[in-house]
Every structure is written in C-alpha cells, then in structure tokens.
Amino acid sequence: MNLSKSATFSLPRAMRMLALAAALLMAVPLQAFAAEQPAGEPLTAESAAEFLEGFFASEQAKPLYTGAAVVIVKDGEVIAQEGFGFADAEKKKAVDPANTLFRMASVSKTFTAVAVMQLAEQGKIDLDEDIRAYLPGLDFENPFDTPVTTAHLLTHRSGFEAREPQNEDLHTDFDLYVSMEDYVKQHMPPVVREPGTAYMYDNFAYLLLGLIVENVSGEPFEDYMASHVFGPLGMDSSGFILDREQLDRLATGYFAPGGEPIDPYVFRPTVMPHGGMVATAEDIGKFMIAFLNEGAAPDGTRVLSAESVAAMSEYRNAIHPLLPDTTYGFESAPQLPLAGASHNVLTKLGDLPGNSSMLLLLPEEETGVFLTYNQTGALRDLFYLQFMAAFFPSYGAPADLEAFGQDPAVRLEDLEGLYADLRLPSIVYAVGKGEDGTLTLSDALIGERSLRHAGGNLFVDEMMQRFAAFRVDEDGTVYMKETALNPLGYARKGETPVGYEDVAADHPYAPFILGIQSLGYYPNEEGLTFEPERPVTRAELVWHLMAVSAVRGSTSDTYAFTDIAGHPLAPYIQAAAELGLVSGGSDGRFDPDRPATRQEAAVIVWNAYKLLFPETIFADVPVEGNTAEWALPAVRMMVALGLHGPEVAPSASGVPVFDGADLLKRQEEAALLYRLLLTPVQQIAAGLMEQPAA
C-alpha cells in the first residue's frame, strides 16, 4: 500500500478505525464477567499457552491480525512467549517473538517516561518545574499563570493545542535526518487550556520529554536510551532508530489480512520519543520483569528505583474514581462492562499504520502481558477482555455505585449541548435530555444511546455498558469522558452560542447554524450577522469541510491548480486535492471564489466516503430535481444518508427533491457540516446494504 495514502488522516479513515473498535467492544459478550465473580483460572505456563492457542485460532480474532507476538510474565519469569501468523504474509515468514521487530508506536512513551524518571532520581529534573528550564531558547505562548511542567507532559495535561503527526512526517527516505529540536521549533503549539486542568492525549508532550532527556543528559536521546535503559536490561533488539539493515527483521505492516503490504517508513523527526521505538516481544518481556520487580532485573541491574516505579504506577488524575486517566507513562485500561477501569491495572497502547500494540501490567498479580501485531486495529481490546475474564475476573466485578454517593452540584441541564473531543475535534457528541432523568448521547459512529444517571457525575451508557462521566468547572467549562470512541482524553462542551442578528430563534436552519457556532467554527460574538442566504464560495466550502474533518492546510510549495497561489485558503484547497476530494477544470483552474453548487458539495463528500460505501447501495435511492448526471451518485448518497437541511423536501409524489445545480447557501452549508459531524452514516449505509434488491 502506498504510504502517502495509508498514513493520511481524514475524517472517514478516523471514523473507520474508531467504528471498528466500537464494534469489537460491542461484539464481545458482556456476560464474560458475571455479577458474582468466580475465581479465575490460575495463570501458569500451561494455562497461558492454552489460552493463547485458543484465542488466536478463534473466529473473532483471526480477521484482526496478520502476524502477532505475545509475551506473558508472572512472578519474575516468562511463562509464555509465542508468535502467531506471519511477519511477512507474501513470503510466509512466521513471527518469531525473539527476532521479529515490531513498531512499538506509543508504547515508546512508557520508555521515554522511564528515562525522565531516571533523571529525576538524579536530581537533574524536577517534575514540578516549568519545562522552559530544560528547553532553553524554546518560545511558546502560555496566557495562564500556571506553567507547563514535566509532570503535565507525563500525564497528558499540558494544555497545549493538539499537534498530531502529519502525512509528511511518515516517509520512505531513510537518508533524511530531522532533529527533534528543529522539528519542535517548527511545530511548537501554544497553550490553549490552563495546564493541569484537562486530559488530552498528547504526542507532542512526549516529543518534548525526549528533547528534555537529550538536553539534560547531554546525550542524543537514542544513545541515552541505549545506554541507560535498553542496554542494562539486555534489550539488545530495541532502539529508536530504524535502519535499512533491520528491515529484514521488521514485521511488514498491513491494514487487513490479505491486503497490500505497507511500504517501510521512517519519521520526522527521525528520532520519535513518542512513537518511534522498535523492539521484539522478548525485549519487552525483559522490561516488564524489571518493572514488576521494583525496577530491578533478575541479575540485580536496576533501571529505576522502587520509588520511581511506585510513582509511575500511581494514577494522578481521574474525572471519576472509576475512570482514571494517566500515570507517569501509562494510561488506564479499557473499561470492563459495568466495572469501569481499575487503578490497579496499567496499560499503554500504541498504533501506527500497520502496527498496534498493548503493554498490560497488573502489579498486584506480579503479571505483565505484551501483545503486538502487524495490522492496525482492535485485536487488543478483544484480547484484554478475554484474558481478564479467564484469569482475573475479579477486576470485572460490577462497581459498587453507592460507594461514590451523590454530587448535588451536577445538574443535568448543565450537561446538555454539543461536545468536541479535545484532541480529535471531528469527534462530536450531542448530549440531550432523555426520559425519566436520563440523558441521551449521540455521535456519528455509534448513534444515539441513553445515559442513565448512576449518581454524582457518573452515568451508565446503556448500549455500551460502560461508564461516562462529566465535570463542571467553576468557570462553567464542562468536560466529558466517554470511552467508547476515545478513552484517551476528554471532550469539552461548546460555548453557549450567542446567535446572529439575522437568524431568528425559529429560523429553519437555526439549530445547525447555532450548533456549528457553539463548536467554534463560526465567530461567537454579539452583534454579528450570518447572511444565511449568501452563496458559499468553493474555497470557503473546502476550508470548512477541512476544518470539521480536523485536516490542516497543506505545507506543499506546489499547487494542484493554477489559480490558487496567493489565495488565503490555498493550503486547504491543496490539502483537499492531495486527499483526492476536489478536482479542477480541464484548464487546470479551481476557481476558488466562484460560488459553489449543492452538487459540487455533494461530490466532495462522495469522494471522501466512496471508499467506505459501494455506489450500488445508493443506486436505487429515488431523487428528483435539477442535478447534473455526473453528480447523481453523490446526490443519491446525500439523500440516503440525510446529509442536508430542510432545502431537501419531498415532492408531491413523496420523492426527495435535491436541486443540485442551485448555489449552496451558507445556511445549507451549516446544515451539511452539522450532519457530517453527527449523522451515523455507517449505520444508515449498513441498513441499506441489508435491504433486499428491488
């Protein structure tokens, strides 16, 4: 598979991966954990081997991996170390847990945290000190009195604006070297939330931690890790540099079994403390044994003090006791049905194109598990549920909700509104008032479900059988942690929209316009007009679609169209062209300031979704109106999925009328943006595919 396409982030790709995870969570039998927990099977070499063989041979697991490696440690010893499937499917090369290299992705962060804690032990880093002390010359905006500290970076509570790796940061030029310092200076984000107040999974924070390790130690980060972490533990196959000589050992990545392999790639910056580590499963087993032994390897070699291990094992923040956030270097485990996530379980998950991993530690049980596989996806969620049900079912005991009491400060009406994920703002939730004291929660991936109030700020998602929780700050800011879509962070409620002078409360498009205003895509200031009837230009349309999809403007120096150079929205038009969403005329022009038509908007959306949905499922969707033949497939999709506003209404014969040749008005664009963020299109499409042919 071409790297440039496989690594590209777009709303449909994010939706596909998150939907897969959600579907897997729903597919695992909830009765795996009974109300009264029986004793689990003792975890031994024999029982572990039997479990692994059965799991990887199961019909649930087989579609979710091409090749996988697992190591399980217990009481200071490796009790299982196995490979399953192929490291290279084409060559039929089996996975060898002692020799096959896998990309650790974000599991790298745990090892970066170890390095930070080592330097803290030596008094070279104060976790509560302003990070500027360790990053001389680095300038960034922080409008708050609270400084960003190393502890904030470790716990993903820095307050920085999200900075995600971009498509160009994964490339195939093994000779290119980009330093961490140069990359940080080019991409340094501002602080947009008071540090320490909210949980947003933060890749950039761990990049900064790597740079801090480099600056404080005086050694290149990769050399420090080799000398002070990997070397002492005998992790001889681990490192943060992938060179050509290692490619023969590196597991080939895939997005699906039988799919095209993903070309080998490297990163910008070249050394990525937040995700660039490669290792064997055997090596990670050595680390788990040392960590579970208070930082000491079996031969007595110590990489951490017992105090540092304890510090890394303590959850620092939680929106609710059943929903802990992070420790120094770890994050909470997936929720178990109606049990929440235990403070006594440490996990670290990692994902890159063609690779997913899970590091799982149960210190009370002196048990560690590492699972890695060369296919992006949610095999680990299935593994975790079944492993815990088999060996440690007590962790899945239903929570005693009465123990947490009530919080009279939480009023349901304060929680209603639209929420956007802090890291992935294209993940939007609508929280509304339900029946009998419940709330409704809806999104574009799972759809609508009921939230039953379980006391205080805690709610039970009746569909997913998981908990959700809210927090209302003194300034009125409301956060939600909802783990079905994103367990690694909070969503924030949008501001109360002030509206526009030319959009009355009963305006037919008011819910859409005010909703998009609440989420921050439109100015939210008193005294403004919206001009709902004004046509939207082609450039404005692309800009807004890129914005709600969380796609940043392109940094390319060359453009796909001859007439966009110098246009203020050229980076977004170019980004859309690179994603295959837009095309120009035969003369190579885009005409950015020409008013867009409804059918042009439909085609852009169709270009985003057509890899997800076959055109045939929309072929029989009836539609009337003035639409060009070339746009009919897109218009049928828009009608079938409900991606429009009240401008589309039934004719006298009951057939929807979509006048595609009409100019797209601002009010109609607002409806489209709103629907894209909240319509469960995959569920609707699945329903169409299940219908018998006419």
ZAMARGU-4260 file (C-alpha; in steps of 0.2 Angstrom, whole numbers, plus 5000, padded with zeros to 4 digits):
<rodrens>
0) 5000/5000/5000 | 5006/5017/4996 | 5012/5026/5012 | 5006/5043/5007 | 4988/5036/5007
5) 4989/5024/5021 | 4996/5037/5033 | 4984/5051/5028 | 4972/5056/5042 | 4955/5061/5036
10) 4938/5060/5044 | 4932/5044/5035 | 4948/5035/5040 | 4947/5040/5058 | 4928/5035/5058
15) 4933/5018/5051 | 4946/5014/5064 | 4935/5020/5078 | 4920/5011/5072 | 4930/4995/5071
20) 4935/4997/5089 | 4917/5001/5095 | 4910/4986/5085 | 4923/4975/5093 | 4918/4981/5110
25) 4900/4978/5107 | 4904/4961/5099 | 4912/4954/5115 | 4899/4945/5126 | 4895/4956/5141
30) 4891/4941/5151 | 4910/4937/5150 | 4910/4945/5168 | 4897/4938/5179 | 4889/4948/5193
35) 4897/4936/5206 | 4914/4933/5201 | 4921/4915/5201 | 4939/4913/5204 | 4949/4914/5188
40) 4960/4900/5182 | 4977/4901/5189 | 4989/4909/5177 | 5003/4896/5173 | 5014/4892/5158
45) 5001/4878/5153 | 4985/4889/5155 | 4993/4903/5146 | 4998/4893/5132 | 4981/4885/5131
50) 4973/4902/5131 | 4984/4909/5118 | 4981/4895/5106 | 4963/4896/5108 | 4962/4915/5106
55) 4972/4917/5091 | 4963/4902/5082 | 4946/4910/5086 | 4934/4916/5073 | 4933/4933/5082
60) 4952/4935/5082 | 4958/4929/5065 | 4951/4944/5055 | 4961/4956/5066 | 4979/4951/5064
65) 4991/4945/5050 | 5005/4942/5062 | 5006/4944/5081 | 5019/4941/5095 | 5014/4939/5114
70) 5025/4938/5130 | 5017/4935/5147 | 5027/4936/5163 | 5022/4931/5180 | 5031/4931/5197
75) 5048/4937/5189 | 5048/4924/5175 | 5042/4922/5157 | 5028/4909/5156 | 5023/4912/5138
80) 5032/4919/5123 | 5024/4915/5106 | 5022/4921/5089 | 5006/4918/5078 | 5004/4921/5059
85) 5016/4930/5048 | 5028/4944/5049 | 5028/4944/5030 | 5012/4936/5023 | 5019/4936/5005
90) 5035/4926/5010 | 5025/4916/5023 | 5038/4921/5036 | 5032/4917/5053 | 5033/4928/5068
95) 5047/4925/5079 | 5044/4934/5096 | 5063/4934/5099 | 5069/4940/5082 | 5054/4949/5073
100) 5055/4968/5076 | 5038/4977/5078 | 5035/4995/5079 | 5030/5000/5097 | 5021/5016/5092
105) 5015/5024/5108 | 5021/5011/5119 | 5038/5021/5116 | 5031/5034/5128 | 5032/5022/5143
110) 5051/5020/5140 | 5053/5039/5137 | 5045/5041/5154 | 5057/5029/5162 | 5071/5040/5155
115) 5063/5055/5163 | 5061/5047/5180 | 5079/5041/5180 | 5085/5059/5178 | 5073/5065/5191
120) 5080/5052/5203 | 5097/5060/5200 | 5090/5077/5204 | 5093/5083/5186 | 5074/5085/5183
125) 5061/5092/5194 | 5044/5086/5188 | 5035/5101/5195 | 5047/5114/5187 | 5042/5124/5172
130) 5048/5115/5156 | 5057/5131/5150 | 5071/5127/5162 | 5075/5112/5152 | 5071/5118/5135
135) 5082/5134/5133 | 5078/5145/5118 | 5061/5137/5115 | 5047/5150/5114 | 5029/5146/5116
140) 5013/5156/5121 | 5005/5152/5138 | 4992/5165/5143 | 4989/5157/5160 | 4998/5160/5177
145) 5001/5141/5178 | 5017/5135/5170 | 5018/5119/5160 | 5028/5106/5170 | 5037/5090/5166
150) 5023/5081/5176 | 5010/5089/5165 | 5019/5082/5150 | 5020/5065/5158 | 5001/5065/5162
155) 4995/5072/5145 | 4988/5088/5154 | 5000/5101/5147 | 4986/5112/5140 | 4994/5113/5123
160) 4984/5114/5107 | 4984/5097/5098 | 4999/5094/5087 | 4997/5077/5078 | 5010/5069/5066
165) 5005/5074/5048 | 5006/5064/5032 | 5023/5071/5028 | 5030/5065/5044 | 5029/5047/5039
170) 5041/5045/5023 | 5052/5032/5015 | 5068/5042/5014 | 5080/5033/5025 | 5094/5045/5022
175) 5084/5060/5028 | 5088/5066/5046 | 5077/5079/5055 | 5082/5083/5073 | 5070/5084/5087
180) 5075/5102/5091 | 5072/5108/5073 | 5055/5099/5072 | 5049/5106/5089 | 5054/5124/5084
185) 5044/5122/5068 | 5029/5115/5076 | 5028/5121/5094 | 5010/5123/5099 | 5003/5137/5110
190) 4995/5133/5127 | 4976/5135/5125 | 4969/5127/5141 | 4976/5130/5159 | 4990/5117/5162
195) 4984/5103/5173 | 4965/5105/5170 | 4961/5093/5157 | 4966/5076/5149 | 4971/5077/5131
200) 4982/5063/5124 | 4997/5072/5119 | 5010/5065/5107 | 5019/5082/5106 | 5021/5082/5125
205) 5031/5066/5124 | 5042/5073/5110 | 5046/5087/5122 | 5050/5075/5135 | 5063/5066/5123
210) 5071/5083/5120 | 5072/5087/5139 | 5080/5070/5141 | 5093/5075/5127 | 5096/5092/5134
215) 5098/5087/5152 | 5108/5071/5150 | 5119/5079/5136 | 5117/5064/5126 | 5107/5061/5110
220) 5090/5053/5115 | 5093/5037/5106 | 5110/5035/5114 | 5104/5039/5131 | 5090/5025/5129
225) 5103/5013/5123 | 5115/5016/5137 | 5103/5018/5152 | 5088/5008/5148 | 5089/4995/5134
230) 5107/4990/5137 | 5106/4987/5156 | 5090/4976/5153 | 5098/4966/5139 | 5085/4973/5127
235) 5098/4971/5113 | 5085/4972/5099 | 5077/4988/5105 | 5080/5006/5099 | 5074/5022/5092
240) 5082/5022/5075 | 5076/5010/5061 | 5090/5007/5048 | 5090/4998/5032 | 5099/4983/5040
245) 5084/4980/5051 | 5071/4979/5038 | 5073/4961/5035 | 5068/4958/5054 | 5054/4971/5054
250) 5036/4964/5053 | 5028/4970/5037 | 5013/4981/5041 | 4995/4978/5034 | 4978/4986/5036
255) 4969/4970/5034 | 4973/4951/5032 | 4977/4948/5013 | 4979/4966/5010 | 4993/4975/5001
260) 5008/4977/5012 | 5013/4995/5018 | 5029/5001/5012 | 5043/5003/5026 | 5043/5020/5033
265) 5053/5032/5044 | 5048/5048/5053 | 5050/5066/5055 | 5058/5069/5067 | 5070/5055/5064
270) 5070/5050/5082 | 5052/5050/5089 | 5052/5048/5108 | 5033/5047/5107 | 5031/5033/5095
275) 5047/5028/5085 | 5054/5013/5096 | 5056/4996/5088 | 5058/4981/5098 | 5055/4962/5099
280) 5041/4955/5111 | 5055/4946/5120 | 5064/4963/5124 | 5048/4970/5131 | 5046/4954/5142
285) 5063/4959/5150 | 5057/4977/5154 | 5040/4970/5162 | 5050/4958/5173 | 5061/4973/5179
290) 5047/4985/5182 | 5036/4972/5191 | 5052/4969/5202 | 5053/4987/5208 | 5064/4992/5194
295) 5077/4978/5195 | 5082/4965/5183 | 5084/4947/5189 | 5103/4949/5189 | 5101/4964/5201
300) 5103/4978/5187 | 5092/4992/5192 | 5085/5004/5179 | 5073/5013/5191 | 5071/5015/5210
305) 5057/5007/5219 | 5051/5024/5222 | 5051/5029/5204 | 5041/5013/5200 | 5028/5017/5213
310) 5027/5035/5206 | 5024/5028/5188 | 5011/5016/5195 | 5000/5029/5203 | 4986/5037/5193
315) 4987/5056/5195 | 4970/5062/5189 | 4953/5055/5187 | 4936/5063/5181 | 4928/5049/5192
320) 4937/5036/5203 | 4930/5023/5191 | 4938/5032/5176 | 4956/5035/5180 | 4966/5045/5167
325) 4985/5043/5167 | 5001/5039/5177 | 5018/5044/5173 | 5020/5034/5157 | 5004/5023/5157
330) 4986/5025/5154 | 4970/5017/5161 | 4965/5000/5154 | 4949/4998/5143 | 4933/4998/5154
335) 4926/4981/5159 | 4907/4980/5157 | 4899/4990/5172 | 4916/4989/5181 | 4925/5004/5175
340) 4944/5004/5174 | 4954/4998/5189 | 4968/5009/5197 | 4977/4993/5199 | 4979/4990/5181
345) 4992/4999/5170 | 4992/4999/5151 | 5000/5008/5136 | 4993/5006/5119 | 5001/5010/5103
350) 4996/5012/5085 | 5005/5017/5068 | 5000/5012/5051 | 5001/4993/5050 | 5005/4990/5069
355) 4996/4990/5085 | 5002/4985/5102 | 4997/4984/5121 | 5008/4984/5136 | 4997/4977/5151
360) 5004/4977/5169 | 4995/4970/5184 | 5007/4974/5199 | 4996/4966/5212 | 4997/4950/5202
365) 5015/4952/5198 | 5009/4949/5180 | 5013/4958/5163 | 5007/4955/5146 | 5013/4962/5130
370) 5004/4960/5113 | 5010/4967/5097 | 5003/4964/5079 | 5007/4970/5061 | 4989/4976/5057
375) 4981/4992/5064 | 4966/4988/5074 | 4957/4982/5089 | 4963/4965/5092 | 4970/4970/5109
380) 4953/4975/5115 | 4946/4958/5112 | 4962/4950/5120 | 4961/4961/5135 | 4943/4957/5139
385) 4945/4938/5136 | 4962/4937/5146 | 4955/4946/5161 | 4939/4936/5161 | 4949/4920/5160
390) 4962/4924/5173 | 4957/4939/5183 | 4938/4940/5183 | 4938/4950/5200 | 4943/4965/5190
395) 4927/4964/5181 | 4916/4964/5196 | 4901/4977/5194 | 4906/4993/5203 | 4898/4997/5219
400) 4890/5013/5214 | 4883/5018/5231 | 4900/5020/5237 | 4903/5035/5227 | 4887/5045/5234
405) 4879/5059/5225 | 4885/5076/5219 | 4872/5089/5221 | 4882/5101/5211 | 4879/5091/5195
410) 4863/5097/5186 | 4858/5088/5170 | 4853/5103/5161 | 4871/5110/5163 | 4877/5095/5154
415) 4866/5097/5138 | 4875/5103/5122 | 4887/5099/5109 | 4904/5092/5114 | 4920/5091/5104
420) 4935/5079/5108 | 4950/5090/5113 | 4962/5080/5103 | 4951/5075/5088 | 4938/5089/5086
425) 4930/5080/5072 | 4923/5068/5085 | 4907/5077/5091 | 4894/5072/5103 | 4877/5079/5106
430) 4870/5077/5124 | 4852/5080/5127 | 4838/5077/5139 | 4831/5060/5139 | 4816/5052/5148
435) 4815/5048/5167 | 4830/5058/5172 | 4842/5051/5159 | 4852/5060/5146 | 4854/5055/5128
440) 4871/5054/5120 | 4873/5053/5101 | 4888/5054/5089 | 4892/5049/5071 | 4899/5032/5074
445) 4888/5023/5087 | 4872/5034/5085 | 4861/5038/5099 | 4860/5029/5116 | 4854/5033/5134
450) 4865/5038/5148 | 4857/5033/5165 | 4862/5043/5180 | 4872/5032/5192 | 4875/5045/5205
455) 4885/5061/5206 | 4894/5065/5189 | 4894/5046/5184 | 4882/5039/5170 | 4880/5022/5163
460) 4880/5021/5144 | 4865/5008/5142 | 4871/5002/5125 | 4889/5000/5128 | 4888/4995/5146
465) 4902/5007/5150 | 4903/5022/5161 | 4904/5040/5156 | 4907/5055/5167 | 4906/5074/5167
470) 4915/5088/5176 | 4908/5106/5178 | 4922/5118/5182 | 4920/5134/5192 | 4921/5144/5177
475) 4906/5134/5169 | 4918/5124/5157 | 4910/5106/5156 | 4921/5091/5151 | 4915/5073/5147
480) 4925/5057/5147 | 4916/5044/5136 | 4927/5029/5132 | 4918/5020/5118 | 4925/5032/5105
485) 4940/5039/5113 | 4946/5033/5130 | 4962/5044/5129 | 4955/5061/5134 | 4941/5072/5137
490) 4928/5081/5126 | 4923/5099/5130 | 4906/5106/5129 | 4905/5120/5116 | 4901/5138/5121
495) 4884/5144/5123 | 4880/5152/5105 | 4876/5170/5105 | 4867/5168/5088 | 4866/5181/5074
500) 4855/5196/5072 | 4849/5189/5055 | 4845/5171/5062 | 4829/5171/5072 | 4827/5158/5085
505) 4813/5149/5074 | 4824/5150/5058 | 4823/5133/5050 | 4842/5132/5050 | 4845/5140/5067
510) 4849/5123/5075 | 4863/5120/5063 | 4870/5137/5062 | 4870/5139/5081 | 4877/5121/5083
515) 4892/5125/5072 | 4894/5142/5081 | 4894/5133/5098 | 4908/5121/5092 | 4919/5136/5087
520) 4919/5135/5068 | 4909/5152/5067 | 4913/5168/5077 | 4903/5168/5093 | 4902/5187/5096
525) 4887/5198/5100 | 4881/5209/5086 | 4886/5199/5071 | 4876/5194/5055 | 4877/5177/5047
530) 4870/5181/5030 | 4861/5164/5029 | 4856/5166/5010 | 4873/5171/5004 | 4881/5158/4992
535) 4897/5150/4999 | 4912/5151/4988 | 4921/5135/4983 | 4936/5140/4993 | 4925/5143/5009
540) 4917/5126/5006 | 4933/5117/5006 | 4940/5126/5020 | 4925/5122/5031 | 4925/5104/5026
545) 4943/5103/5030 | 4940/5111/5047 | 4927/5100/5053 | 4937/5085/5047 | 4952/5091/5058
550) 4963/5092/5042 | 4976/5105/5042 | 4981/5115/5027 | 4995/5108/5016 | 5013/5114/5018
555) 5017/5110/5000 | 5026/5123/4990 | 5017/5117/4974 | 4999/5118/4970 | 4987/5106/4960
560) 4978/5121/4952 | 4985/5136/4943 | 4974/5149/4951 | 4976/5147/4970 | 4993/5153/4973
565) 4992/5168/4985 | 4974/5164/4990 | 4972/5164/5009 | 4963/5147/5008 | 4976/5139/4996
570) 4983/5127/5009 | 4966/5120/5012 | 4962/5118/4994 | 4978/5109/4991 | 4975/5098/5006
575) 4959/5093/4998 | 4967/5090/4982 | 4980/5079/4990 | 4966/5069/4998 | 4958/5066/4981
580) 4942/5076/4987 | 4942/5090/4974 | 4947/5092/4956 | 4948/5107/4944 | 4943/5111/4926
585) 4951/5105/4911 | 4961/5121/4911 | 4969/5117/4927 | 4959/5130/4937 | 4950/5128/4953
590) 4940/5145/4953 | 4941/5147/4972 | 4930/5162/4973 | 4916/5156/4962 | 4900/5151/4971
595) 4899/5133/4975 | 4884/5122/4970 | 4875/5110/4980 | 4880/5096/4969 | 4898/5101/4970
600) 4897/5100/4989 | 4889/5083/4987 | 4903/5076/4976 | 4917/5082/4988 | 4908/5072/5002
605) 4906/5057/4990 | 4924/5057/4986 | 4928/5056/5005 | 4915/5042/5008 | 4916/5031/4992
610) 4930/5020/4998 | 4918/5016/5013 | 4902/5013/5003 | 4899/5005/4987 | 4890/5016/4974
615) 4877/5001/4972 | 4869/5003/4989 | 4863/5021/4983 | 4859/5016/4965 | 4840/5014/4969
620) 4838/5029/4980 | 4824/5040/4972 | 4828/5058/4969 | 4821/5072/4959 | 4827/5090/4955
625) 4839/5099/4944 | 4855/5089/4946 | 4869/5085/4933 | 4871/5067/4928 | 4889/5067/4934
630) 4884/5072/4952 | 4869/5060/4953 | 4878/5046/4963 | 4884/5059/4975 | 4867/5067/4977
635) 4859/5050/4980 | 4871/5046/4994 | 4867/5063/5002 | 4849/5060/5001 | 4851/5042/5008
640) 4862/5047/5022 | 4852/5063/5027 | 4867/5075/5024 | 4857/5090/5020 | 4845/5103/5028
645) 4827/5107/5025 | 4831/5113/5007 | 4828/5095/5003 | 4810/5091/5004 | 4798/5078/4996
650) 4789/5082/4980 | 4770/5079/4978 | 4774/5061/4974 | 4785/5059/4990 | 4802/5058/4982
655) 4815/5070/4989 | 4819/5085/4978 | 4838/5089/4978 | 4841/5104/4966 | 4860/5100/4964
660) 4863/5114/4952 | 4857/5128/4964 | 4870/5138/4973 | 4875/5132/4990 | 4869/5145/5003
665) 4878/5147/5020 | 4863/5141/5029 | 4863/5125/5019 | 4882/5123/5021 | 4879/5124/5040
670) 4866/5110/5039 | 4879/5099/5029 | 4893/5102/5042 | 4882/5098/5056 | 4875/5082/5048
675) 4893/5077/5044 | 4898/5078/5062 | 4883/5069/5070 | 4875/5058/5057 | 4878/5039/5060
680) 4882/5036/5041 | 4889/5019/5043 | 4874/5013/5052 | 4862/5020/5039 | 4873/5013/5025
685) 4873/4996/5034 | 4854/4996/5034 | 4854/5000/5015 | 4865/4985/5012 | 4854/4974/5021
690) 4839/4978/5011 | 4834/4966/4998 | 4837/4971/4980 | 4822/4979/4972
</rodrens>
